[in-house]
């Protein structure tokens, strides 16, 4: 059986900020760390004691598929549930999958930018 290597909050943060053009901030409160590219949010990391994990933008069809395949993936709380999932990174999702989903969220947001704003991010 393959060993699952989960990600901790600092590893997720480091991965998010390593992407081109990413900024981080706490616009909502002191426990909701938001990651943006070109001013558009692609991830929110819950830093609270009862952390809900990381919330990521997702293609609507893929969002449903991931929820069905992984009990650690749920519709995002306080977000458009069609486009956003929350992932519990402490469970059975391998770190490589979480990085893949972060990449997907980042790419969706970058693709949605104006062409002039998009250059240099992909």
N, C-alpha and C positions, 0 to 999 in steps of 0.2 A: 504494500500500500504506500502511495506517495505521501511524503510528509508535507503538510501545508505550512507555508511560511507566511504569516500574517504581517501586516504593516502597522507600526505604531504611528501616533499623531505626528511626531517630529519627522519621521521618514516621509510621510505623506506631504507635509509642509515643504520639506526640502525638494521633493520631486516636483511639486507644483511651481515653486519659485524658480526652478532651474529652466523652465520653458521660456522661450524668447518673449520679451516684452511684458512679462507678468509683474504685476504689483500686488501687494497684500495690504489689507487694512481691516479695521474693526468698525464699519459704518453703522451697525445695528446695535451692538452691545459689546461687552468685553469678553464674550465667550464665542462669538460667531466670527471666525477668521475668514474673510472673503478674499478670493483670488480673482483678479481681473486681467484681461488682455485688451488693450486699447479702450479701457474704461468699461468693458462689458464683463460681467461675472460669468465664470465657467465652473467655479467650485466654491463651496462653503464648508469649512471644517469646524465642527462643534467641539469647543475646548472645555465645555462644562464637565463637572464631575460625573454626571449621568449621560455622557456623550452619546449623541445619536449617530456619530460617524461623520462621513463626508457626503455632501449632496453634490451631484453632478448632473449636468445637462446630458440628455440622451435622445437619440432618434426615437420617435414614439413607438414604432414597431419593436425596435430592439429593447426599449424600456420594459415593455410587457414581457417579452421573451426572458429577459434577465430576472424579472420578478418571479416568473414561473420556474426557472431553473435553479435559483439561488435563494434560500430562505433569508440570507443576510441582506438581500436587496428589497427595498420597499418603496412605495410612492413617497415622494418627498413631502414633508410636513411644511405647510405654509408656502408651497410653491405650486406651479401648474403641474399637476400630477401626470399629465400627458407627456411632458418634456423633461421632468426632473425625477431622479431616483436618489434615495439615500442608501448608502452602503455601510454596513457594520464591518469595519476592517479587522476586528479582533476575532472573527469567527472562522469559517471554513473557506474563505475566498483567498486564493494564493495572491501574493504580492504582485506577481506579474499580471494577473487579471485586473487588479486595482489600478496599476499603472496604465494598462491598456484602456480602461474606462476613463481615466483622467485624460489620456491622449485623445480619446474620442470626444469628450466634452470640450476640450481646448480647440480641437479641429472644427467642431460644429460652430463654435463662437467665431473663430477666425474666418470661416467660410461665409458667415453672415455679415462680415464687415464690408464696407465699401472697398472697391478694388484698391484705391489709393491707400487706405488704412491697412489693408491686408499684407502688403509687401513687407517682407522681412520676418514674418511670423510663421511661415510654413516652409 
